[in-house]
Amino acid sequence: MAGMRLLILGGTWFLGRALGELALSSGWSVTTFNRGVSASDLPGVQIVHGDREQPEDLKRLAEQGPWDAVIDTIGYVPAQVLTAATALAPVVDRYVFVSSVNVYTGWPNEPLHDESPLFDCPPDADATFGADLGYAGQYGTLKAGCENAVMQAVGQKRAIVLRPGVILGPHEYVGRLTWWLTRAARGGQLLAPGPADRPIQPVDVRDVAAFALARATGQDYGSFNVTAPMGHATFAELVDTCIGVTGAGTQPVWTDPDWLVKRGVQQWTELPLWRTHRGVWAVDSSRAIAAGLACRPLCDTVSQTWAWMTAGGSAITGEGEAGRAADHGISAVRERELLKTWLQDN
Ligand SMILES: NC(=O)c1ccc[n+]([C@@H]2O[C@H](COP(=O)([O-])OP(=O)(O)OC[C@H]3O[C@@H](n4cnc5c(N)ncnc54)[C@H](OP(=O)(O)O)[C@@H]3O)[C@@H](O)[C@H]2O)c1
């Protein structure tokens, strides 16, 4: 909707960048808020540099308002989100918070729907809350507290919570699809985690952005799981498309998942996106789909991510969230050893 004013907290990496690009191309006036240290701001946005951890910076940001909506992509600590949302509440109509399916206590062990039980976390918790839960448990717990912080600051009828599952696409920095593409481009025999027909439901970053932007202008509120529909694609489609677009004649060798687990292959990281837990790709996003979430085919996400990579696109790297790519991908030596044993035994 042309003429609308949007504030994006973040806006220079992956989802925030896709949001900014889409909003600008839709005729929105876009302001982004980040520190200006890790990546370039999008051309055409109004830039406010500041730190989400500094209340004075958030106060200075609020003075630049009003906006029709804010989309917050950078909330990880409830107390910080509470400060930001409280400062912005008088100058935004709608507050769209980007959360995660990790807020559900059942993820990734059980199938999930929009009303599944959530972690319990107060809206003013600090970064130490849930430290005993491990990385994923603490991340999900704190995200649940961030959702509570937004609700407390702006009220239920102005808050929209998006809970994406795995997001893929151009500018991805976690090292999931980008690792599979890089591996496929190296050629040879590729260790593929079976079963080949395992259903997966990653969502394209640009489809999340379109859905978020529509929520920013819409009338509805509440929470939405944001994943592609269950059964959207299979692991074989992911691997085969990576092999097809990279064109190195790589041959997948499909291996048994229990065999990989027994050999200590780390799920989710050593072989990115591979996880045997029954709930990981069983997230019901029918509420979002009914509200208009449209998901492009996985082959488009894969080919366009490869196009971005080969055009010189490189992910953000560094500390914290941006440092996660370093944890992803099996080493070539270990992959060769595992393949040798598998092929001897099978
Ligand atoms: N990736 C997935 O599969 C997935 C799945 C589910 C949910 N999510 C959620 O989706 C969101 C992902 O967003 P994104 O990383 O793509 O966002 P983004 O908005 O594209 O990038 C992160 C932004 O945060 C800014 N930033 C970092 N530290 C800051 C600080 N102290 N103060 C102000 N700005 C700061 C960075 O810029 P500067 O460094 O210059 O400040 C950058 O602009 C997250 O909320 C994540 O939890 C992701």
PDBQT file of the ligand as one rigid body, heavy atoms in Angstrom, charges set to zero:
ROOT
HETATM    1  N1  LIG A 401      16.718 -17.800  10.181  1.00  0.00    +0.000 N 
HETATM    2  C1  LIG A 401      15.711 -18.568  10.516  1.00  0.00    +0.000 C 
HETATM    3  O1  LIG A 401      15.580 -19.698  10.008  1.00  0.00    +0.000 OA
HETATM    4  C2  LIG A 401      14.682 -18.058  11.506  1.00  0.00    +0.000 A 
HETATM    5  C3  LIG A 401      13.673 -18.912  11.895  1.00  0.00    +0.000 A 
HETATM    6  C4  LIG A 401      12.710 -18.445  12.794  1.00  0.00    +0.000 A 
HETATM    7  C5  LIG A 401      12.771 -17.148  13.261  1.00  0.00    +0.000 A 
HETATM    8  N2  LIG A 401      13.779 -16.344  12.875  1.00  0.00    +0.000 N 
HETATM    9  C6  LIG A 401      13.804 -14.971  13.400  1.00  0.00    +0.000 C 
HETATM   10  O2  LIG A 401      13.847 -14.093  12.304  1.00  0.00    +0.000 OA
HETATM   11  C7  LIG A 401      14.617 -12.936  12.644  1.00  0.00    +0.000 C 
HETATM   12  C8  LIG A 401      15.782 -12.918  11.675  1.00  0.00    +0.000 C 
HETATM   13  O3  LIG A 401      16.039 -11.654  11.337  1.00  0.00    +0.000 OA
HETATM   14  P1  LIG A 401      17.346 -11.322  10.493  1.00  0.00    +0.000 P 
HETATM   15  O4  LIG A 401      18.561 -11.682  11.314  1.00  0.00    +0.000 OA
HETATM   16  O5  LIG A 401      17.180 -11.900   9.178  1.00  0.00    +0.000 OA
HETATM   17  O6  LIG A 401      17.182  -9.778  10.630  1.00  0.00    +0.000 OA
HETATM   18  P2  LIG A 401      17.769  -8.540   9.908  1.00  0.00    +0.000 P 
HETATM   19  O7  LIG A 401      16.936  -7.430  10.383  1.00  0.00    +0.000 OA
HETATM   20  O8  LIG A 401      17.896  -8.779   8.455  1.00  0.00    +0.000 OA
HETATM   21  O9  LIG A 401      19.281  -8.467  10.544  1.00  0.00    +0.000 OA
HETATM   22  C9  LIG A 401      19.606  -8.334  11.866  1.00  0.00    +0.000 C 
HETATM   23  C10 LIG A 401      19.783  -6.858  12.171  1.00  0.00    +0.000 C 
HETATM   24  O10 LIG A 401      20.027  -6.643  13.539  1.00  0.00    +0.000 OA
HETATM   25  C11 LIG A 401      20.877  -5.495  13.673  1.00  0.00    +0.000 C 
HETATM   26  N3  LIG A 401      21.409  -5.501  15.013  1.00  0.00    +0.000 N 
HETATM   27  C12 LIG A 401      22.221  -6.409  15.604  1.00  0.00    +0.000 A 
HETATM   28  N4  LIG A 401      22.488  -6.066  16.866  1.00  0.00    +0.000 NA
HETATM   29  C13 LIG A 401      21.832  -4.882  17.104  1.00  0.00    +0.000 A 
HETATM   30  C14 LIG A 401      21.712  -4.018  18.224  1.00  0.00    +0.000 A 
HETATM   31  N5  LIG A 401      22.344  -4.272  19.392  1.00  0.00    +0.000 N 
HETATM   32  N6  LIG A 401      20.959  -2.921  18.100  1.00  0.00    +0.000 NA
HETATM   33  C15 LIG A 401      20.335  -2.615  16.953  1.00  0.00    +0.000 A 
HETATM   34  N7  LIG A 401      20.389  -3.405  15.848  1.00  0.00    +0.000 NA
HETATM   35  C16 LIG A 401      21.130  -4.527  15.924  1.00  0.00    +0.000 A 
HETATM   36  C17 LIG A 401      21.882  -5.740  12.557  1.00  0.00    +0.000 C 
HETATM   37  O11 LIG A 401      22.571  -4.564  12.172  1.00  0.00    +0.000 OA
HETATM   38  P3  LIG A 401      23.870  -4.015  12.991  1.00  0.00    +0.000 P 
HETATM   39  O12 LIG A 401      24.739  -5.213  13.288  1.00  0.00    +0.000 OA
HETATM   40  O13 LIG A 401      24.502  -3.063  12.049  1.00  0.00    +0.000 OA
HETATM   41  O14 LIG A 401      23.347  -3.377  14.218  1.00  0.00    +0.000 OA
HETATM   42  C18 LIG A 401      20.950  -6.184  11.437  1.00  0.00    +0.000 C 
HETATM   43  O15 LIG A 401      20.426  -5.086  10.740  1.00  0.00    +0.000 OA
HETATM   44  C19 LIG A 401      15.081 -13.124  14.068  1.00  0.00    +0.000 C 
HETATM   45  O16 LIG A 401      14.191 -12.476  14.953  1.00  0.00    +0.000 OA
HETATM   46  C20 LIG A 401      15.006 -14.633  14.257  1.00  0.00    +0.000 C 
HETATM   47  O17 LIG A 401      14.790 -14.994  15.610  1.00  0.00    +0.000 OA
HETATM   48  C21 LIG A 401      14.740 -16.744  12.005  1.00  0.00    +0.000 A 
ENDROOT
TORSDOF 0
